[in-house]
């Protein structure tokens, strides 16, 4: 099984890192876009992000966000 990396999401209230709870498969009308559900372990808040999986980098490093 290949390891996947997802953007880090912070809980807006607790300011702690949320964990990935669920990854929904791409819908037929929006090809390639996945819905990722994040969960806060402290306050139980959930949020979703819609992502297009990127190709794995050749050098194995994670992509960096621009500043």
N, C-alpha and C positions, 0 to 999 in steps of 0.2 A: 504494500500500500504506500503510495507516495504522500509525502507530507505537504500540506498546503498552508500558505500564510495568508492571513486576513488582516485588514487594517485594524489598528488598536482603537477601541471606542471607550471613552470615559463616560461614566454615569453623570448626568448633569447635576444631580443633587448631591451624591456622595463623593464625587471626584475620584472614584477608583476605577480600575480597569474592569470592563465588562467581559464576560466569557461568551464564546460562541455556543449557542444552545441548539440551533437547528439550521441546516442548510437545505433550502427548498430547491428542487430541480428547475431548470429553465422552463418557462411556459412556452407553449407552441407559438403564441403570437409575438413573443419577444425572444428571438433566438439568442442563445449564449448567455443571457443575463440571469444570474442566480440571485435569490433573495436569502440573505443571511440574517438570522434572528439572534440578537445579543441579549444577555441576561445579567442583571446586577445581583451578586450574591448577598449583598447587604439589605437593599430595600425592595428587591424582587421586581424592579422596573424592567421592562422589555422594550427593545427598539429594533427596527429592521433597517438594513442597508441593502441596496441593489447594486450588485457588482458584476462586472464582466471579467471572468478569470483571465489573467495575463499569462503569457507563455513564460515558462521557467527560464531564468537567465542562464547563459552558458557557463558562467563561473560559479554558479551555485549560491551566489549572494542574494540577499533580499533586496528588492527595489527600495530606494530611499525617496521620501517625499521631498519635493523642492521646498526651500525655505522662503 
